[in-house]
């Protein structure tokens, strides 16, 4: 049964429909994998009874020939999505004990498609972080290790639990959220595929909010085709979300024709940053060469406002966070610390409930929104955001998709950068611009460092043109031929057969 946990989503779907195994057997295999890898701390709430009940219902539907798009496929859910009657905390003490009486739109779509919930995954508190080290439930360990070095590494953040679960074969796929790279960066660190769809492609209703104009739900899987399948089930217009786009959901897998002849691939000069490891620069050159060999034409493009993306993001995102997190006051739900007055109760609850990184961002956000600083910081950041979006619009007049590295470094050791928030924020230097512009982007594993850690390449597409993004990603995935895997918890990678190694 352990072999069932090594299948891709498409392989598992085919096996279920051919009755080679049952949905219950598939769920049991993944529950066993979860139990064997608990030391990674990827899951913070396991739901085995629900998983088996959903699997049995899937088996009944499959027997009738009524299987849905994701029928019987076990998934991991980031603990930022509200799941009815299942603990949902955003990995913050301030939401201790919160069991939503409603289901998020995205997860409701997954259950309607027949998916099975294995449990809720760990994340940086309120999705604020790039290492999954700010969680009140403790850090997640990346299942990968440097060759010859057994120190535990970060999985990236904030969707580190989801990325680790997929990489360690605990789930066929997972869902996360991406505000400034929180799907793509952990996907790169963990050697899996992660997609941030166009802003508005997936509903945000029922997702615990961080920065409302940036947050977007997306899939994390072990192949590009699996990501396309999972996104198709997640996406769609939702009248409960005013930012949800009233557009039909395309067949993303049908767009993956394997043919990119005639496409122009933009290569932005501004993404060559000082201090970037040679391995990442070399992999980027390999990616350009692979796409050129497949018939695409590389085109040098300029995104001059890129250098302002990080400071812009770290004004806008904290500003929106300070507003969104004002609702956590100890009155309606979650943690309450009594005080001598209402104000004292607010202060004590928020002091005890929020972690250091959340407090830092709330303070920054409150500062930039305060009288006397609003125009100097927040308004100026919004103007620069418009210019960043304009850069991309002009670039897409010259190309069909953009190729960049996903991250400026591979995974680093837990605690290595925790005392330097500015260095930690630099992890998002390649991912943040797509969020500010609302564009779709995908990270896929494409190579390894000399000490055996995965590296990702990122493809950015036009707004609501995920089809071209997936089309290019499928070709890049085939060319990279990444087959390396992480070892068991505490071990090093078993397979070093990625292309170029």
N, C-alpha and C positions, 0 to 999 in steps of 0.2 A: 504493500500500500504506500510505502514511502516514495515510490517512483511516481505516484499520482501527484505529489507536491512539486514535481519537477516539470510538469507540463506547462505549456503556454495556454492562454485562454482559448485560442482557436483549437488547439489539440484537445483540450478538455471538453470543449463543446462538441467536437466531432465524436469523441469517445462516448460521451453521454448519449448522443443521438443514435450511435451504433450499438448501444447497450453493452459496451465492453466493461463498464463499471457503472455503479449507481451514484447519484448525487450524494447519498448518505456516505458511501465509501470515500468519495472525493472530499467531503467535509471532514470526515474522521481523519483522513491522512493529513489535512492541514491543521486540525486541532492537535494532532500528535506532534507535528513540526513546531507548533507554537509552544507546546510544553517543553520540548527539547531545547528551545532557544530562548527561554525566559530570561536568561542572564543578559540578553541584549536590551531588555526593558523597552521593547518596541510597542507592546500592547499594555495599556493601563487598565482596561476593562475587557475581560473576555466574556463572550456570550455563547458558550457551547450549546446550551439547551435550545436557544433560539436558532442557532446554526443548524442543528440536527432537525428541528421542526420545519424550518424552511426547506432543508434538503429533502425531507420526506414529501413535502408538498410539491417540490419540483419533480421528484420521481413520479408522483401521481399524474402531474400534468404531462410529463414526457411520455408516460404510458398511454395517455389519451391522444398524443400527437399535438399537444397544445403549448409546447415549450416556447418561452419568450426569447428575446435576443441574448440574454445572459443567464438562461435557465440553468440553475444548479451550480453556478460558478461562485466559489468562495472569495469574498473581498474583505479588505480591511478599511475601516472608516476613520479618518482623522477626527480626533475628539473636539473638533470645532463645529461639526455638523450636528444639529439637534436631532436626536433619535428618540422617538416617543417612548417614554417610560424606561429609557436606558440612560444611566448616568452620563451627563455631558458637562464637562468642567472647564474646557479650554486650558487644562493643566494649570489652573489657578485656584488657590485656596478660597478666593472670594466666591467661587461657584461650588464649593463643597456641598454635596448632597443634592444638586440640581438634577432633577429628572423631568425633561420637558414633556408637557402634555400634548405635544404636536411633533410632526415629522418635517424635516427640511424638504424642500422641493426636490433637490438633487437626489437625496437618499430615497425618497418616495418613488422617484423614477426608476432607481435601481431595483427596488423590490418589485415594482410593477413589471420589470423586464425579467424577473425570476432570479435575481442575484441572492446570494446567501451571506449573511453578516457574521463574520468571525469575531469581531470585537472592535473596540475603539483604540486608536493608536496615539502614542505620546507625541508631544509637540512642544516647541517653545511657548511659554506662557502667553496666551492671547496672540499667538503667531509672531511674537516679537523676538526675533533672534535668527542667527545664521548657523547655529551649532547644535540645537536641541539640548542646550545646557541650562536654559532658564526655566525649564519645567518644574513645577512644584513636586512632581513625581520622580524627580531625578533624571540624569542624562540618559540618552539612548546611546548604545554602542554600535558603531558601524561594524557589520559582519566581516569587512575586509581588514587586513593587517598589512603593514609594511613588511617586505621580505626581511627576515632576520631581526624583526623588532615586534615584540608582542604587546606593546603599549596600546590600550584601546583608543580608537580614533572616533572623532565626531562623525555622525551621518549627514551633517548639514542640517539646515533648518529653514523654515520652521517645521516642514513636513517630514522631519527626520524619522519618526516612528513608522510612517507609511513607506518611506523609501527602504528602511532597513527590513521591514516585513516582506517586501517584494524581493529584495536582493537575497535574503536568507531563506527564500522558498517557504515562507509561512503563509503566504497568500498569493493567489494567482494574479491579483491586481489590487490597487488601493486608490483611494481618492484623497486629494489634499487641496490646499488653497495656496494661491500665489499672489502676494501683495507687492513684492519687490524681487522675487526670485525663489520663493519658498517651496516651489515644486521643482524647478529646474536645477537649482544649486544642490539640493540633496540627491536628486537623480544622478547628477554628475559624480558626486562623492561616493555614491553607492553602486554605480555601474548599471543603472536602469534607465528606462525611458520616462520622461516627464513632460507633460504638456500644459502650458498656460494658454487657454483659448482666448479669442477676442473678448474684450470686456463686453459683457451683455450676452454672450453665447450661452452661458449657464446661469441659472437663477441663483441669487444670493439670499433668497428668503429662507430663514431658518439656519443660516450660517452665522455663528457668533462674529460680530463685526470687529475689524481692526481699523482699516482705512477704507471707507465705503466707495470712494472713487477709484480705488486700485485693486481691491480684493476680487479674485476670480477663482472659482473651483475648477479642478482639472484632474486627469487620470495619471496614474503611475503604474507602469507595467514592465514586462521584460522584453517586449518587442514593439516596434512601431505599429504593426497591424493590430495588436491587442489594444494599444492606446487609442487607435482610431475607432475600434469597436466600442470601447468603454465610453469614449467621449460621445459617440452617437446616442448611447443610452442616457447619458447625463444631461445632454443639451436640450434646448427648446424654450420657447417663449413661456413666460409665467406672468399672468396678470397681477400676481401678488407682489411682483418686483418691478418697480417703475423703470429700472435701468435694464430690464430684460428685453432683448431685441425681438421684435415680432417677425422673425424670419424662420423659414422652414429649415430643418436640419438636413444637410446633404448626406449622401452615402460616402463617408470619408474613405472607407476601404476601396470603393470603386475608383476613387481618384488615384490610387496607388498602381499606376499602369506599368511602372518600371521604365518608362520612357521619359527622359528629360531633354531630349534633343531640341535645341532652339531656345531653351530657357537661359536667361541671364542671371547670374548669381553675383550679388553685390558683396564686395569685400571692403569694409569700412577701415580707412587708414587710422582713425582715432581709437580703434580697439587694440592697437599695439601699445600697451602701457609699459612704463618703466618697471623693471624688476620682475616681469612675467617670466616664469621658468622656461628654459629652452624647450623642454618636452611639450609644453602647451603650444608654443610658437611652431614647433615642428609638426605637431598634430594638425594644427590649422592649415599649414602648407599642404599636408597630406590630403586633408579634406577638400581643399581647392583642386588639387590634382585629380582626386577620385571623381569629382563631379565633372571636371573637364574631360576626363577619359570617357565618361558616360554620355558626352555630347552636349553638355552645358557650356556656356561661355562666361568665364569670370570677368567681372567688371569692377574696377576700382571706384568706390563711391566715398563721399565725404558726409559725415554727420557731425558738423563742427560744434553743436551744442552738447554733445555727449559729455564733455568734461564738466558740465554743470549738472548732470543728471543726479549724481549722488547727493550733493547739497540740497538740490531741489526736492528730492524724495524725502530727505530727512528733515524737511520743514513741513511738507504737505502731510506725510503719513502721521507724524506725531500730533499735528494739529487735529486731524480727523480722529485719531485715537483718543485724544483728551476729551473730545465731544462724545464719542461712542461709549467710552468707559465711565462717563458721569452717571450712567444708570445703575452702576454697582455701588450701592450705598447702604446695604444692610436692611433696607425696608421691605422689599418685595420678595426677594429670593436669595438663596445662597447664604454666605456667612453673615452673622450679625454679632458684633462685640458690643455689649451694653455700655452705656456711658451716662454721665449725670445729666446730660441734655441731648437734644437731637443732634446738635453740631458735634458734640463729643462722640456720640455714637457713629456718626459719619466718619470722623477722623480716625477713631480706633479701628473701625471695620476696614477702612481702606488701607490703613497702615499695616494691619495684620494680614489682609487678604491679598494685596498686590506684592509681587516680587520686585527686586531692585531694578531690573531692566524696564519693567512696565512703569514703575514710578519715574524713572529717568525720562521716558518718552512722554508721559503725561505732563511732566513739568516743562519739558521742551515745548510741547504743543500748546500748553496754556500760555507760556511766555510769548510765543510768536503770534498768538491770537489776541494778546492783551492790548489795551489802549496804548497808543504810542509806538507799538511795534508791528501792528497788523499790516500796515502799508509797507513798512520797511522790509518785512520778511515774507509774510504769507502772500500778499498780493503780488510781490515781485516773483516769488516762486511760481505762482500760477501763470504769470506771463512767460517765464522761461519754459514752463511745461508746454505752453502753446508753441513756442519756437522749436522745442524738441520734436513735437508731433509734425511740425512743418518740415523739419529736416528729413524725417522719414518719408513724408509725402513726396518730397522732391526726389529722394533717392529711388523711390519706387517708380518714378518716371523713366529710370534708366535700367531697372532690374526687376526680376519677378520674385526673388527671395534673397535674403541676406544670410551669409554664413559668418559666424563668429565663434570663438571659444565660449564655453558656458561659464567657467570660473577662472580666476587668476591663479589658482593653486589647487592641488589635490587635497584630500581630506587631511586634517591635522589632528594632533593628539588632544584628547579631552583636557580642558583646562589650560591649553597652551596659549590662547589669546583672550581668555576670559576677562583679564584685568585691563584690557585695552579696547574699549568699545569702538574707537575710530578704526583700528585695524580690523576689527570684526565686521564693521559696516562695509569695508572695502571688498568683502566677499561678493557683494552684490553689484560690483561695478559693471559687469557685462549684462546683467539681467534686468536691472532697474529701468533702463530706457524703454523697453517694450511695455512695461506696466504704465509708465507715464504717458505713453502714446496709445495705450489700449490695444496693442497689436498681439496677434497670436505668435507663440514661440514654442519650440520643442527642443529639448536636450536629449541626445542619445549617446550611449557609450561608444567610443571610437578608438580607444587606445589605452596603454598603460604607461606609468612612469617606470623609471629604471628599477625602483624598489617595489613594483607590482601593484600600484594603486590605479584605479580607473580614472579616466579623463573623458569629459564630454565635449561634444560640439553642439552648437546651437544654431537653429535655423529660425529666422524671423520672417513672417509673412505679412501680406497686406491685411487690413481689417476685414474679417469675415471671409478670408480666403484660406481657410485651413486646408482646403483640398490641395492647393499647390504646395503648401508647407509639408503635408504628408507625402505628396508625390516625390518631392526632393528628399525627404527624410528616409523614405523607403529605399531609394537608390543609394544614399549615403550609408545606410545600415548594411546593405549587401556588400558594398565596396569595403567597408571597415572590417566586416567579418569578425566582430567582437564576440568571442566565445569564452573569455575568462570568467571564472566564478570565484566568489569568496569561499573560504573554508568554513568549517564549523566554528562556533563561538570559541575564541581563544586560540584559533589556529590560523595559519596563513593560507593564501589562495591555493587551490588544488590544481587549477589549470592555467597555463601560461601560453595559450595558443592564439591569443589575439593577433591580428594582422600586424606585422612589423616587429614582433617580439621573438 
